[in-house]
Amino acid sequence: MKRTTDKFSGKSSNRSRVPQRKEPLRRFDLVQQADEIERILQQAVEHELSIHKRLGNPIAAWRDGKVVIIPPEEIVPSSES
């Protein structure tokens, strides 16, 4: 059974007390951080592509409106090109 918390009383569905947050949540301006977020995501993709290539696993990609399977020998991370 999934436990839920009543946001008004601070009690969970099983009647135990849920600790309240002492400090407010920090707000992030994602628009200002968009370039950094994109760079980090691109690094993650490159890392995963290199792992797939090294382990000999194919990848799926979207090309010309269709899903295609790319064999590991054809995977070329942009850091290698």
PyMOL commands that place a pseudoatom at each C-alpha (Angstrom):
pseudoatom trace, name=CA, resn=MET, resi=1, chain=A, elem=C, hetatm=0, pos=[0.000, 0.000, 0.000]
pseudoatom trace, name=CA, resn=LYS, resi=2, chain=A, elem=C, hetatm=0, pos=[1.386, 3.390, -0.962]
pseudoatom trace, name=CA, resn=ARG, resi=3, chain=A, elem=C, hetatm=0, pos=[1.794, 5.836, 1.878]
pseudoatom trace, name=CA, resn=THR, resi=4, chain=A, elem=C, hetatm=0, pos=[0.591, 9.333, 1.256]
pseudoatom trace, name=CA, resn=THR, resi=5, chain=A, elem=C, hetatm=0, pos=[1.010, 12.502, 3.250]
pseudoatom trace, name=CA, resn=ASP, resi=6, chain=A, elem=C, hetatm=0, pos=[-1.746, 14.973, 3.959]
pseudoatom trace, name=CA, resn=LYS, resi=7, chain=A, elem=C, hetatm=0, pos=[-0.073, 18.275, 3.122]
pseudoatom trace, name=CA, resn=PHE, resi=8, chain=A, elem=C, hetatm=0, pos=[-2.245, 20.147, 5.599]
pseudoatom trace, name=CA, resn=SER, resi=9, chain=A, elem=C, hetatm=0, pos=[-1.821, 18.014, 8.715]
pseudoatom trace, name=CA, resn=GLY, resi=10, chain=A, elem=C, hetatm=0, pos=[1.671, 16.651, 7.997]
pseudoatom trace, name=CA, resn=LYS, resi=11, chain=A, elem=C, hetatm=0, pos=[0.557, 13.122, 8.821]
pseudoatom trace, name=CA, resn=SER, resi=12, chain=A, elem=C, hetatm=0, pos=[1.048, 10.118, 6.590]
pseudoatom trace, name=CA, resn=SER, resi=13, chain=A, elem=C, hetatm=0, pos=[-1.701, 7.664, 5.713]
pseudoatom trace, name=CA, resn=ASN, resi=14, chain=A, elem=C, hetatm=0, pos=[-0.501, 5.324, 8.461]
pseudoatom trace, name=CA, resn=ARG, resi=15, chain=A, elem=C, hetatm=0, pos=[-0.863, 8.160, 11.027]
pseudoatom trace, name=CA, resn=SER, resi=16, chain=A, elem=C, hetatm=0, pos=[2.886, 8.577, 11.679]
pseudoatom trace, name=CA, resn=ARG, resi=17, chain=A, elem=C, hetatm=0, pos=[4.277, 12.103, 11.821]
pseudoatom trace, name=CA, resn=VAL, resi=18, chain=A, elem=C, hetatm=0, pos=[6.216, 13.270, 8.764]
pseudoatom trace, name=CA, resn=PRO, resi=19, chain=A, elem=C, hetatm=0, pos=[9.187, 15.548, 9.520]
pseudoatom trace, name=CA, resn=GLN, resi=20, chain=A, elem=C, hetatm=0, pos=[8.620, 19.076, 8.286]
pseudoatom trace, name=CA, resn=ARG, resi=21, chain=A, elem=C, hetatm=0, pos=[11.225, 20.825, 6.144]
pseudoatom trace, name=CA, resn=LYS, resi=22, chain=A, elem=C, hetatm=0, pos=[13.071, 23.451, 8.210]
pseudoatom trace, name=CA, resn=GLU, resi=23, chain=A, elem=C, hetatm=0, pos=[14.407, 25.487, 5.325]
pseudoatom trace, name=CA, resn=PRO, resi=24, chain=A, elem=C, hetatm=0, pos=[12.507, 26.494, 2.207]
pseudoatom trace, name=CA, resn=LEU, resi=25, chain=A, elem=C, hetatm=0, pos=[13.244, 24.762, -1.083]
pseudoatom trace, name=CA, resn=ARG, resi=26, chain=A, elem=C, hetatm=0, pos=[15.815, 26.557, -3.215]
pseudoatom trace, name=CA, resn=ARG, resi=27, chain=A, elem=C, hetatm=0, pos=[14.523, 27.794, -6.543]
pseudoatom trace, name=CA, resn=PHE, resi=28, chain=A, elem=C, hetatm=0, pos=[16.588, 27.212, -9.648]
pseudoatom trace, name=CA, resn=ASP, resi=29, chain=A, elem=C, hetatm=0, pos=[16.447, 29.377, -12.726]
pseudoatom trace, name=CA, resn=LEU, resi=30, chain=A, elem=C, hetatm=0, pos=[16.602, 26.689, -15.379]
pseudoatom trace, name=CA, resn=VAL, resi=31, chain=A, elem=C, hetatm=0, pos=[16.591, 29.227, -18.209]
pseudoatom trace, name=CA, resn=GLN, resi=32, chain=A, elem=C, hetatm=0, pos=[19.844, 30.764, -16.987]
pseudoatom trace, name=CA, resn=GLN, resi=33, chain=A, elem=C, hetatm=0, pos=[21.365, 27.319, -16.473]
pseudoatom trace, name=CA, resn=ALA, resi=34, chain=A, elem=C, hetatm=0, pos=[20.204, 25.887, -19.811]
pseudoatom trace, name=CA, resn=ASP, resi=35, chain=A, elem=C, hetatm=0, pos=[23.666, 25.933, -21.423]
pseudoatom trace, name=CA, resn=GLU, resi=36, chain=A, elem=C, hetatm=0, pos=[25.250, 24.119, -18.493]
pseudoatom trace, name=CA, resn=ILE, resi=37, chain=A, elem=C, hetatm=0, pos=[22.415, 21.588, -18.348]
pseudoatom trace, name=CA, resn=GLU, resi=38, chain=A, elem=C, hetatm=0, pos=[22.751, 20.909, -22.079]
pseudoatom trace, name=CA, resn=ARG, resi=39, chain=A, elem=C, hetatm=0, pos=[26.535, 20.471, -21.746]
pseudoatom trace, name=CA, resn=ILE, resi=40, chain=A, elem=C, hetatm=0, pos=[26.129, 17.997, -18.868]
pseudoatom trace, name=CA, resn=LEU, resi=41, chain=A, elem=C, hetatm=0, pos=[23.479, 15.993, -20.746]
pseudoatom trace, name=CA, resn=GLN, resi=42, chain=A, elem=C, hetatm=0, pos=[25.678, 15.886, -23.860]
pseudoatom trace, name=CA, resn=GLN, resi=43, chain=A, elem=C, hetatm=0, pos=[28.592, 14.583, -21.769]
pseudoatom trace, name=CA, resn=ALA, resi=44, chain=A, elem=C, hetatm=0, pos=[26.309, 11.873, -20.361]
pseudoatom trace, name=CA, resn=VAL, resi=45, chain=A, elem=C, hetatm=0, pos=[25.217, 10.820, -23.867]
pseudoatom trace, name=CA, resn=GLU, resi=46, chain=A, elem=C, hetatm=0, pos=[28.834, 10.679, -25.068]
pseudoatom trace, name=CA, resn=HIS, resi=47, chain=A, elem=C, hetatm=0, pos=[29.779, 8.606, -22.030]
pseudoatom trace, name=CA, resn=GLU, resi=48, chain=A, elem=C, hetatm=0, pos=[26.955, 6.119, -22.642]
pseudoatom trace, name=CA, resn=LEU, resi=49, chain=A, elem=C, hetatm=0, pos=[27.759, 5.873, -26.358]
pseudoatom trace, name=CA, resn=SER, resi=50, chain=A, elem=C, hetatm=0, pos=[31.373, 5.017, -25.551]
pseudoatom trace, name=CA, resn=ILE, resi=51, chain=A, elem=C, hetatm=0, pos=[30.229, 2.338, -23.075]
pseudoatom trace, name=CA, resn=HIS, resi=52, chain=A, elem=C, hetatm=0, pos=[27.871, 0.781, -25.657]
pseudoatom trace, name=CA, resn=LYS, resi=53, chain=A, elem=C, hetatm=0, pos=[30.635, 0.771, -28.265]
pseudoatom trace, name=CA, resn=ARG, resi=54, chain=A, elem=C, hetatm=0, pos=[33.199, -0.725, -25.867]
pseudoatom trace, name=CA, resn=LEU, resi=55, chain=A, elem=C, hetatm=0, pos=[30.827, -3.479, -24.683]
pseudoatom trace, name=CA, resn=GLY, resi=56, chain=A, elem=C, hetatm=0, pos=[29.694, -4.282, -28.225]
pseudoatom trace, name=CA, resn=ASN, resi=57, chain=A, elem=C, hetatm=0, pos=[26.059, -3.276, -27.682]
pseudoatom trace, name=CA, resn=PRO, resi=58, chain=A, elem=C, hetatm=0, pos=[24.004, -1.661, -30.459]
pseudoatom trace, name=CA, resn=ILE, resi=59, chain=A, elem=C, hetatm=0, pos=[22.002, 1.516, -29.898]
pseudoatom trace, name=CA, resn=ALA, resi=60, chain=A, elem=C, hetatm=0, pos=[18.625, 2.661, -31.174]
pseudoatom trace, name=CA, resn=ALA, resi=61, chain=A, elem=C, hetatm=0, pos=[18.377, 6.057, -32.872]
pseudoatom trace, name=CA, resn=TRP, resi=62, chain=A, elem=C, hetatm=0, pos=[15.749, 8.106, -34.677]
pseudoatom trace, name=CA, resn=ARG, resi=63, chain=A, elem=C, hetatm=0, pos=[16.646, 8.803, -38.332]
pseudoatom trace, name=CA, resn=ASP, resi=64, chain=A, elem=C, hetatm=0, pos=[14.403, 10.079, -41.104]
pseudoatom trace, name=CA, resn=GLY, resi=65, chain=A, elem=C, hetatm=0, pos=[11.286, 9.521, -39.022]
pseudoatom trace, name=CA, resn=LYS, resi=66, chain=A, elem=C, hetatm=0, pos=[12.121, 5.896, -38.213]
pseudoatom trace, name=CA, resn=VAL, resi=67, chain=A, elem=C, hetatm=0, pos=[13.841, 3.996, -35.429]
pseudoatom trace, name=CA, resn=VAL, resi=68, chain=A, elem=C, hetatm=0, pos=[17.068, 2.381, -36.607]
pseudoatom trace, name=CA, resn=ILE, resi=69, chain=A, elem=C, hetatm=0, pos=[19.460, 0.065, -34.788]
pseudoatom trace, name=CA, resn=ILE, resi=70, chain=A, elem=C, hetatm=0, pos=[23.091, 1.134, -35.036]
pseudoatom trace, name=CA, resn=PRO, resi=71, chain=A, elem=C, hetatm=0, pos=[25.651, -1.645, -34.580]
pseudoatom trace, name=CA, resn=PRO, resi=72, chain=A, elem=C, hetatm=0, pos=[28.490, -0.917, -32.137]
pseudoatom trace, name=CA, resn=GLU, resi=73, chain=A, elem=C, hetatm=0, pos=[31.129, -0.712, -34.868]
pseudoatom trace, name=CA, resn=GLU, resi=74, chain=A, elem=C, hetatm=0, pos=[29.212, 2.234, -36.417]
pseudoatom trace, name=CA, resn=ILE, resi=75, chain=A, elem=C, hetatm=0, pos=[28.860, 4.204, -33.160]
pseudoatom trace, name=CA, resn=VAL, resi=76, chain=A, elem=C, hetatm=0, pos=[31.016, 7.314, -33.401]
pseudoatom trace, name=CA, resn=PRO, resi=77, chain=A, elem=C, hetatm=0, pos=[30.882, 9.551, -30.320]
pseudoatom trace, name=CA, resn=SER, resi=78, chain=A, elem=C, hetatm=0, pos=[31.424, 13.176, -31.331]
pseudoatom trace, name=CA, resn=SER, resi=79, chain=A, elem=C, hetatm=0, pos=[34.564, 13.318, -29.162]
pseudoatom trace, name=CA, resn=GLU, resi=80, chain=A, elem=C, hetatm=0, pos=[36.160, 10.830, -31.599]
pseudoatom trace, name=CA, resn=SER, resi=81, chain=A, elem=C, hetatm=0, pos=[35.142, 12.644, -34.789]
for i in range(1, 81): cmd.bond("trace and resi %d" % i, "trace and resi %d" % (i + 1))
show_as sticks, trace
zoom trace
